[in-house]
Amino acid sequence: MSQPNQPNPPQQAIIKLVETPEYKEHYSNSVQIRVNLWDFFIQFGKIHQQKPNEVTIKNFAGIYLSPQQAKALLLALSQNIGQYEGAFGEIKIDPKAIGSGAIQ
């Protein structure tokens, strides 16, 4: 007996990651986040402390994300942090760092 025509399964999409000429990689130890009705703004910087009582944060990049992309980033970071901690142990955060520019 012959089978009725069955639809072909959808092909998997090919995703290509390509860096633009402007692409740069940076180290950041300061992240600030601002939110409004339409988007999330994440600003990355590097903390410089040359005096015991003075900290300078040099911001070098700001990225706007839609609320949907911000949530997708949250889920991706949560999954990757879970995997990292599973392999290397819990990541400790100093409560004093919150609000200091290191985490905001």
ABEGO torsion letter per residue (X at the ends): XBBBBBBBBBBBBBBBBBBBAABBBBBBABBBBBBBAABBBBBBBBBBBABAABBBBBBABBBBBBAAAAAAAAAAAAAAAAAAAAAAEBBBBBAAABGAGABX
